[in-house]
Amino acid sequence: MVVDNFSNSKPAALRRVKQICGKDFVFYENDVRDREAMKKIFAENRIDAVIHFAGLKAVGESVRKPLLYYSHNLCATFNLCEAMIEAGVRIMVFSSSATVYGNSDRVPIREDFRIGPTSNPYGETKLMQERILSDMVAAGELRTAVMLRYFNPIGAHESGLIGEDPNGIPNNLLPYISQVSIGKLPYLSVFGNDYDTHDGTGVRDYIHVVDLARAHVCALRHAVGSEGAQYYNIGTGIGYSVLDIIGAYEKATGRKVPYRISPRRPGDVAVSYSDPSLAASVLGWKAQFGIERMCRDADRWQTMNPDGYPDE
Ligand code: UFG
């Protein structure tokens, strides 16, 4: 059963998910912040566990509109948790982010590293939601809360049917490169080449979205048979610079990605990559796809859907 308000998605995406899985599922077009709708959904269905993805996610926008981010992301979690408690549903897998670590001074980042201070309101909402869920577990309101701290999800499903469809000009590196690569945008701005990294550009831990999806399946299986608030890094453990990614994309597609060096983007950290070994040992999950595959799948999606999902 799926709930979405299509604030950053389209019905075509759901239809294509059904096509890929060969399965039908119940769908509600609702906002998770709608209390009455949530109550009704929990009353009408037998729900064993919830995977909570709902929330706004653009870092820059959150700096410009903090109230919007605190209000949307926290109200969604309040409402959802209230509905869960009322219905006796006590297992949650939560879509968290590496952003909770803020500017970590050590890599690879392990789950027991200090969290916060975060560098923007979006990150703060993720950290607050983790705290809310862990307090609920401590109080017995939830039995299990599994927080998956995503590093940098990229790529698309190998069918080319589902992928990233950003609103307007992309903020994130990969959708930007994909649009430059097919000529929709003229060139990529590389934000800074004077960081303390192997080539001066920012280093991140990119993870294929299909590996990320599989992590949720493993987390859910584990959550059903375990208790407590748990935290797992979801990354490959490998750091690639912006120039590495440009090179990998060019290699995967055979097309040049024109770029220019620009000033640093405020709030960016030099290096962020995970130690993903806890997820491997406890959840039995490990990333399978490397950077070439991520770029190939991103390009397939972009060339098959140059204007994103159709309106239907
Ligand atoms: N970059 C560019 N040019 C661009 C876009 C990005 O050079 O046009 C660089 C950035 O400076 C950074 C790297 O590419 O070095 C990755 O940037 P993204 O915007 O793709 O991703 P971030 O690492 O900034 O942010 C991501 C998610 C956030 C999450 C964060 C956690 O988008 O939701 O990781 O660390 F909070």
Residues whose N, C-alpha, C, O or C-beta is under 5 A from the ligand:
A	BS01	UFG	K57 S97 A98 T99 F151 N171 N172 L173 L174 Y176 S189 V190 F191 G202 V203 R204 V242 R265 D268
